């Protein structure tokens, strides 16, 4: 399938359907409690939708301020979202998100995740220390090694940090096609992981066959990423552009194509939450809307999958 990617902003401007979440006031979702799911084996409840790390979480745009990034975080927070996948330390300057959440005074109320993206035990330790310090806390909720990078040396750093109470949960994050399901499965079987962050969408459902059942069997929390990814970032909206949302989507309280994708992913029983990267508060609210109302059952999920494929 050859797609010409369009952004979500372009999709919304061209779509004949104005999504309910995108048009509602910023505080409206807070009137209806956001759905949560527990981290397996704990009493920690996570709102099912949170924020990824758009570029302005890394650095202040030239000639601008951090007000747009702060507005995005505040919008998520006001609507009941608490989960943020924080920027990794792979740029020269420290990410600005840490200062933003401290200025808002909400750093201790958020569930914050981070990733180690360096090789070597010493570098991994420094990466972990910088991440925690940047967030203005003594600990981080989840720390993961990204794409199993130098796992022989980086994983012991996470195990030690968890034992010391500086990290609550440890795990693995993987981006699309970077590591195979077989390699990921072997690591899950041979290591005691708490958290898995993995690419998962209707276009890329490969983890449904073995990884998600294994996570459920082992009591591993799953955070889905790249929910709108097909062949290219954001190309999900290239597929849905020009198509009306099916009327039967109302049966599971779905008001937009973004929620259609998210509700498919979130309705899998092994998925704990999903984080979506966006820089627009209206899109954030649309995403959070997927964590409200009814969820599709297994038969409906199959119908959603077939319908999506029929659009391409």
PyMOL commands that set and color helices and strands:
alter all, ss='L'
color gray80, all
select helices_A, chain A and resi 8-14+20-23+28-31+55-57+67-78+97-104+107-109+121-134+151-163+181-190+206-208+211-218+236-240+247-252+257-266+281-289+298-311
alter helices_A, ss='H'
color red, helices_A
select strands_A, chain A and resi 36-38+45-47+49-51+83-85+111-116+140-146+167-174+195-199+221-225+273-276
alter strands_A, ss='S'
color yellow, strands_A
deselect
rebuild
show_as cartoon
